[in-house]
Amino acid sequence: MTTKKRRVCVTPLSRKAKNRFANEMDSFHTCTVEHEKEHDGTKFMFLQSLNKCYFFWVPIKGNEDWKIEK
């Protein structure tokens, strides 16, 4: 039995994120949620880009680099 993986959309905010978005993610906004964890009261998601070339941790509420949309 396979389970459907959850997906979220990301929007790059910083210069660094915009560079990763264009060069590593092929400008695809959709990412697959690979893992979720909580550390010091903050919830994080480990995301995989749609093209499977870029992986990154991001707080669920977003940060200065990425805006997360569920």
PyRosetta script that sets phi, psi and omega in degrees:
from pyrosetta import init, pose_from_sequence

init()
pose = pose_from_sequence("MTTKKRRVCVTPLSRKAKNRFANEMDSFHTCTVEHEKEHDGTKFMFLQSLNKCYFFWVPIKGNEDWKIEK")
pose.set_psi(1, 131.9)
pose.set_omega(1, 177.5)
pose.set_phi(2, -106.2)
pose.set_psi(2, 146.7)
pose.set_omega(2, 177.0)
pose.set_phi(3, -110.8)
pose.set_psi(3, 145.1)
pose.set_omega(3, -179.3)
pose.set_phi(4, -75.5)
pose.set_psi(4, 130.0)
pose.set_omega(4, 178.9)
pose.set_phi(5, -81.3)
pose.set_psi(5, 146.1)
pose.set_omega(5, 179.5)
pose.set_phi(6, -78.7)
pose.set_psi(6, 144.3)
pose.set_omega(6, 179.1)
pose.set_phi(7, -125.7)
pose.set_psi(7, 149.6)
pose.set_omega(7, 175.8)
pose.set_phi(8, -133.2)
pose.set_psi(8, 161.6)
pose.set_omega(8, 175.2)
pose.set_phi(9, -105.4)
pose.set_psi(9, 140.7)
pose.set_omega(9, 178.1)
pose.set_phi(10, -122.0)
pose.set_psi(10, 148.4)
pose.set_omega(10, 175.5)
pose.set_phi(11, -126.1)
pose.set_psi(11, 124.4)
pose.set_omega(11, 179.8)
pose.set_phi(12, -72.9)
pose.set_psi(12, 138.9)
pose.set_omega(12, -179.3)
pose.set_phi(13, -113.0)
pose.set_psi(13, -44.3)
pose.set_omega(13, -176.9)
pose.set_phi(14, -88.2)
pose.set_psi(14, 167.4)
pose.set_omega(14, 177.4)
pose.set_phi(15, -60.9)
pose.set_psi(15, -43.4)
pose.set_omega(15, 179.0)
pose.set_phi(16, -60.2)
pose.set_psi(16, -46.4)
pose.set_omega(16, -179.9)
pose.set_phi(17, -65.3)
pose.set_psi(17, -39.5)
pose.set_omega(17, 178.9)
pose.set_phi(18, -64.3)
pose.set_psi(18, -35.7)
pose.set_omega(18, 176.3)
pose.set_phi(19, -65.5)
pose.set_psi(19, -47.5)
pose.set_omega(19, 178.3)
pose.set_phi(20, -61.2)
pose.set_psi(20, -41.6)
pose.set_omega(20, -178.8)
pose.set_phi(21, -59.2)
pose.set_psi(21, -45.4)
pose.set_omega(21, -177.9)
pose.set_phi(22, -76.4)
pose.set_psi(22, -43.6)
pose.set_omega(22, -171.5)
pose.set_phi(23, -91.0)
pose.set_psi(23, -32.3)
pose.set_omega(23, -177.1)
pose.set_phi(24, -102.8)
pose.set_psi(24, -31.0)
pose.set_omega(24, -173.1)
pose.set_phi(25, -104.8)
pose.set_psi(25, 2.7)
pose.set_omega(25, -178.6)
pose.set_phi(26, 54.4)
pose.set_psi(26, 29.5)
pose.set_omega(26, 178.8)
pose.set_phi(27, 60.9)
pose.set_psi(27, 26.9)
pose.set_omega(27, 173.8)
pose.set_phi(28, -88.4)
pose.set_psi(28, 126.1)
pose.set_omega(28, -179.4)
pose.set_phi(29, -77.9)
pose.set_psi(29, -22.9)
pose.set_omega(29, -174.7)
pose.set_phi(30, -81.3)
pose.set_psi(30, 134.9)
pose.set_omega(30, 175.2)
pose.set_phi(31, -131.0)
pose.set_psi(31, 151.6)
pose.set_omega(31, 176.2)
pose.set_phi(32, -95.4)
pose.set_psi(32, 134.0)
pose.set_omega(32, 177.0)
pose.set_phi(33, -81.3)
pose.set_psi(33, 113.4)
pose.set_omega(33, -178.9)
pose.set_phi(34, -90.6)
pose.set_psi(34, -32.3)
pose.set_omega(34, -176.0)
pose.set_phi(35, -160.1)
pose.set_psi(35, 150.9)
pose.set_omega(35, 174.1)
pose.set_phi(36, -130.7)
pose.set_psi(36, 142.7)
pose.set_omega(36, 177.7)
pose.set_phi(37, -150.2)
pose.set_psi(37, 166.0)
pose.set_omega(37, 176.8)
pose.set_phi(38, -123.3)
pose.set_psi(38, 134.7)
pose.set_omega(38, 179.9)
pose.set_phi(39, -139.4)
pose.set_psi(39, 122.4)
pose.set_omega(39, -179.8)
pose.set_phi(40, 52.4)
pose.set_psi(40, 40.3)
pose.set_omega(40, 176.5)
pose.set_phi(41, 82.1)
pose.set_psi(41, -0.6)
pose.set_omega(41, 178.8)
pose.set_phi(42, -108.4)
pose.set_psi(42, 130.9)
pose.set_omega(42, 178.8)
pose.set_phi(43, -90.0)
pose.set_psi(43, 135.8)
pose.set_omega(43, -178.9)
pose.set_phi(44, -123.7)
pose.set_psi(44, 153.4)
pose.set_omega(44, 172.5)
pose.set_phi(45, -122.4)
pose.set_psi(45, 141.4)
pose.set_omega(45, 171.9)
pose.set_phi(46, -100.0)
pose.set_psi(46, 115.8)
pose.set_omega(46, -173.0)
pose.set_phi(47, -108.0)
pose.set_psi(47, 147.4)
pose.set_omega(47, 174.9)
pose.set_phi(48, -118.1)
pose.set_psi(48, 129.6)
pose.set_omega(48, 178.2)
pose.set_phi(49, -65.1)
pose.set_psi(49, 157.3)
pose.set_omega(49, -177.5)
pose.set_phi(50, -60.0)
pose.set_psi(50, -33.5)
pose.set_omega(50, 179.1)
pose.set_phi(51, -85.1)
pose.set_psi(51, 1.2)
pose.set_omega(51, 176.7)
pose.set_phi(52, 63.0)
pose.set_psi(52, 26.9)
pose.set_omega(52, 179.8)
pose.set_phi(53, -106.6)
pose.set_psi(53, -12.7)
pose.set_omega(53, -176.5)
pose.set_phi(54, -136.9)
pose.set_psi(54, 132.1)
pose.set_omega(54, 179.9)
pose.set_phi(55, -126.5)
pose.set_psi(55, 139.1)
pose.set_omega(55, 179.9)
pose.set_phi(56, -159.9)
pose.set_psi(56, 151.0)
pose.set_omega(56, 173.7)
pose.set_phi(57, -90.4)
pose.set_psi(57, 140.1)
pose.set_omega(57, 177.4)
pose.set_phi(58, -148.1)
pose.set_psi(58, 139.6)
pose.set_omega(58, 174.8)
pose.set_phi(59, -62.2)
pose.set_psi(59, 142.3)
pose.set_omega(59, -178.0)
pose.set_phi(60, -58.1)
pose.set_psi(60, -35.4)
pose.set_omega(60, 179.7)
pose.set_phi(61, -82.3)
pose.set_psi(61, 4.4)
pose.set_omega(61, 179.3)
pose.set_phi(62, 84.2)
pose.set_psi(62, 178.0)
pose.set_omega(62, 178.8)
pose.set_phi(63, -154.7)
pose.set_psi(63, -164.2)
pose.set_omega(63, -177.5)
pose.set_phi(64, -71.6)
pose.set_psi(64, -15.1)
pose.set_omega(64, -179.6)
pose.set_phi(65, -95.2)
pose.set_psi(65, -38.0)
pose.set_omega(65, -172.9)
pose.set_phi(66, -134.7)
pose.set_psi(66, 141.1)
pose.set_omega(66, 169.3)
pose.set_phi(67, -102.9)
pose.set_psi(67, 128.9)
pose.set_omega(67, -178.1)
pose.set_phi(68, -104.6)
pose.set_psi(68, 130.9)
pose.set_omega(68, 176.3)
pose.set_phi(69, -123.5)
pose.set_psi(69, 127.0)
pose.set_omega(69, -177.6)
pose.set_phi(70, -89.3)
pose.dump_pdb("model.pdb")
